[in-house]
Amino acid sequence: MSSKQKIYLDNAATTPIDSAVIEVMSELMSKVYGNPSSVHALGRNARVVIENSRKKIATLIHAAPAEIIFTSCGTEANNMALRGAVASLNITKIISSPIEHHSVLETIEELKKNNKIIVDYVDLDEYGNVDVTSLEKLLVESEEDTILVSLMHANNEIGNMLPIENIAELCKKYNAFFHSDTVQSMGFYEFDVRKFEPDFITCSAHKFHGPKGVGFLFINQKNRIKPLLTGGSQERNMRAGTENIHGIAGMAKAFELAHENMDKYNKHINDLKRYFMEQIERIVPEIKYNGNPKGNSLDKLLNISFPNSDMDEMLLYNFDIDGVCVSGGSACSSGSNMASHVLKVLQTDMNKPAIRFSFSRNNTKQELDYTLDLIKNWYCSNKSVKL
């Protein structure tokens, strides 16, 4: 591998933009520059781009176009769903899990403090999976409340998958609203919102080879919530501010490509993950997987705790020096000094270095072999202190 070449195994943090997406966005940047709220021809052209993109995305998840609200990212979409639901749907209790994304957990805690709502957290099993029996118990105990259940479809740090359709059915049974952070799984799984009828699901384009700074919130047409951003009538009065035309079109193109090739891409990613697991178990038998990667798990993500060593936090830097890009926990918190809240909840030994490897359709077996050789060399040279 060239000293300037990088192997990118941090695709749960963000993905490289697909060349076809860049082409679409570049052409629009030079030709479509009108404000979509303007009534003249250039404004109308911009509006057409936005509405065609909305229709394309809606069709792929079997939604009505009016149910898709464009946002700047998944974090904004999660905030909009949670805050809007509490403000508009008379929510008195939120049920969630302690390993949700920070954009959900911190928002819930703020709503609890300022809106005096009750917050309950479901039990998790030893792998971090939601205990469905615990959720049903909380729903039964809360029949006097108006409940919003907020549980992510795929955990961004350990990859565990929620049985989302079963949870949606349970929420309907007990007349609870259901919000799911689907940022990590959108573009990798088929969603039919008419089949399992969530109230809110969220998306961020940069997780499936689209541009950063754009996402969407699906709001079931039976619900009407107050906007998070005010001061304009854009997005059907649901989000003020001039729309990111080129980003929206890029997201729609990336979403289309992801769905057209979903089976092929997912098989490739799954094969990479399985191969990596087989090989690393031979090299370092003492590793521990965080989450349940051999069970119902996101194909693209693998979180591994290495045995105790004198390298600890230097492990990330050693990967970087040798040209491999990975994360410790989630990218949202790995730039800070905070340890992963997910691994803390799972009572993972925080003295052991945990690395999140996440794969994409662009990765190759040769890249994994290079990464595995690095680990093998480190392990052999540090075996007395156990890597």
Number of C-alpha atoms within 10 A of each C-alpha: 11 6 8 7 10 15 20 20 25 22 27 27 19 20 23 16 19 17 12 15 22 19 12 16 22 14 11 18 13 8 12 20 14 17 18 23 16 13 12 11 11 16 16 17 18 22 21 14 17 23 16 15 22 23 18 19 22 20 13 18 18 16 22 18 18 16 20 22 20 25 27 20 20 26 20 22 28 28 19 24 27 25 22 18 23 23 15 13 17 14 21 18 21 25 21 24 23 20 26 21 22 14 17 24 16 13 17 24 16 14 19 16 11 9 15 12 19 17 18 16 18 19 18 18 11 13 15 23 22 25 14 18 11 14 23 17 11 16 23 11 10 17 12 10 17 17 27 26 25 25 26 27 24 25 27 29 31 27 28 27 23 21 14 18 17 12 21 21 16 17 20 15 11 15 15 24 21 24 25 24 28 25 29 30 26 23 24 20 16 13 17 16 20 12 10 15 15 23 22 26 26 30 29 30 31 26 26 28 27 31 26 19 16 26 28 26 26 25 22 19 14 7 13 13 17 18 19 16 13 13 10 14 13 17 18 11 15 20 21 17 16 13 21 17 25 24 26 28 25 30 31 25 24 28 23 17 18 21 19 12 11 16 13 12 17 19 13 20 23 18 15 22 23 14 14 18 16 10 14 18 12 11 16 18 11 15 18 16 19 24 26 19 23 13 10 15 19 28 25 26 27 27 25 22 21 22 20 17 18 13 17 16 15 11 20 19 14 16 17 16 12 17 19 22 20 24 26 23 24 24 18 15 15 13 10 8 7 8 14 19 18 22 21 12 13 17 10 16 13 14 13 20 22 27 22 27 24 29 25 26 18 14 17 14 14 11 17 20 14 16 20 16 14 15 19 17 12 16 19 13 12 14 12 9 12 17 24
